[in-house]
Amino acid sequence: MGTPEAARVFTEALVNGAGAHDEDNDGDEKAAYSDSAPSFDCLALRGLTVLSSEPGHVRCLMPVTREKTNRYGTLHGGCAATLVDVIGTAAIFSVSSESGVSLHISVDYLSPAPVGRNVIIDSKVVRVGRTIAVANVVIEDGDGEGRVLSQGRHIKHVGSADASRVRGASGSAAAPRVVSKL
């Protein structure tokens, strides 16, 4: 079973680009298409901080910097979709032993986030079944007013090992039970 700490480690590894920028014996950076090159996630999530991670819920803060904006100087839609993808996965990973494979990601773009602002990303698991997990993600302005900028849903295929933990005897969803492996 996953844990909130596993979700935090997963997210921070993507942000920090674990293994990125390794150098060979000559001191030259390895080819761009290798295990040592920074991932797209690392570039798109630069500066993201995990504020909290608990069973089924991950909350993060990220500055909107110039490299994350579109030509209008606001958070790029692809970056917002990446936040739904990665932070949705982190929330699922906080209660599932598998991070899964994406089946569907949807994003509604409601309001722009200009460069220089912070955004709060709040992801909550809706359900983890035998093979499918669902997380809702809300991206809001970090100004303290809670203005929703984007919202999304991430549906993932996960293994069957977690089904007994989230289904009650009647087959209905029960509160996730977390056993720490760390």
SVG drawing of the C-alpha trace seen along z (x, -y; Angstrom):
<svg xmlns="http://www.w3.org/2000/svg" viewBox="-23 -39 61 47">
<polyline fill="none" stroke="black" stroke-width="0.4" points="0.0,0.0 1.2,-3.5 1.9,-6.1 1.8,-9.9 5.6,-9.9 5.9,-7.8 3.8,-10.4 6.0,-13.2 9.2,-11.4 7.7,-10.7 6.8,-14.3 10.0,-15.7 12.1,-13.3 10.3,-14.6 10.8,-18.2 14.4,-17.7 15.1,-15.6 16.7,-12.7 19.6,-11.5 19.5,-14.5 22.6,-16.2 25.0,-13.3 28.3,-13.8 30.6,-11.3 34.3,-10.9 35.2,-13.7 33.0,-16.2 30.6,-16.5 26.9,-16.3 25.5,-13.1 23.2,-13.1 19.9,-14.9 18.0,-11.6 19.3,-9.5 18.4,-8.5 20.5,-11.4 18.6,-14.2 16.1,-16.1 12.5,-14.9 9.7,-17.2 8.2,-16.9 11.4,-18.3 11.3,-21.3 7.6,-22.0 7.5,-21.6 10.6,-23.6 10.1,-25.4 7.1,-23.2 7.0,-22.6 4.9,-19.9 2.9,-21.6 1.2,-18.6 0.8,-14.9 -1.7,-12.7 -3.7,-9.6 -5.5,-10.5 -4.6,-14.2 -1.6,-16.1 -1.3,-19.9 1.5,-21.8 2.7,-25.4 4.3,-26.5 5.5,-29.9 4.4,-30.8 7.7,-31.7 8.4,-32.9 9.4,-29.4 5.9,-28.1 3.9,-30.7 2.3,-31.1 2.7,-34.1 0.2,-36.0 2.4,-35.7 0.0,-33.4 0.4,-29.8 0.6,-27.6 -2.2,-25.1 0.3,-22.3 1.9,-23.1 -1.5,-23.1 -2.2,-19.7 1.1,-18.4 0.1,-19.6 -3.1,-17.6 -1.1,-14.6 1.7,-14.6 -0.1,-15.8 -3.1,-13.6 -0.7,-10.7 1.0,-11.7 -2.4,-11.6 -3.2,-8.2 0.3,-7.0 -0.4,-8.2 -3.0,-5.3 -1.9,-2.9 1.2,-0.8 1.2,-1.6 1.3,-5.0 -0.5,-3.5 -0.8,-4.4 -2.9,-7.3 -6.1,-6.4 -7.7,-9.9 -6.8,-13.4 -9.2,-16.3 -8.6,-19.9 -10.9,-22.9 -9.2,-26.3 -11.2,-28.8 -9.0,-31.8 -5.4,-32.9 -2.5,-32.7 -0.1,-35.5 3.7,-35.2 4.9,-36.2 2.0,-34.7 2.0,-31.4 -0.6,-28.7 -1.8,-26.1 -2.4,-22.6 -4.8,-20.5 -5.3,-16.8 -7.8,-14.5 -8.4,-10.8 -12.0,-10.1 -11.7,-6.4 -9.3,-3.5 -10.9,-0.4 -9.5,3.0 -8.0,1.6 -9.0,-2.1 -8.1,-5.1 -9.5,-8.6 -8.2,-11.9 -9.6,-15.4 -7.2,-18.3 -7.9,-22.0 -5.4,-24.7 -6.1,-27.9 -4.5,-31.3 -2.1,-31.4 -3.4,-34.9 -5.4,-33.4 -8.8,-34.1 -9.1,-30.5 -10.0,-31.6 -10.0,-28.5 -7.8,-28.8 -8.1,-25.3 -9.6,-22.0 -9.0,-18.5 -9.6,-14.8 -7.0,-12.1 -8.1,-8.5 -5.4,-5.8 -5.1,-2.1 -3.7,-0.6 -3.1,3.0 -5.6,5.1 -3.6,5.3 -5.3,2.2 -8.9,3.2 -9.3,4.9 -8.1,1.8 -10.7,-0.6 -13.7,1.7 -15.9,2.5 -17.6,5.9 -20.6,4.6 -18.4,3.5 -18.7,-0.2 -15.7,-2.4 -14.3,-2.7 -11.8,-5.2 -8.3,-4.3 -6.2,-2.5 -2.6,-3.4 0.3,-1.2 3.7,-2.9 6.4,-1.0 9.1,-3.6"/>
</svg>
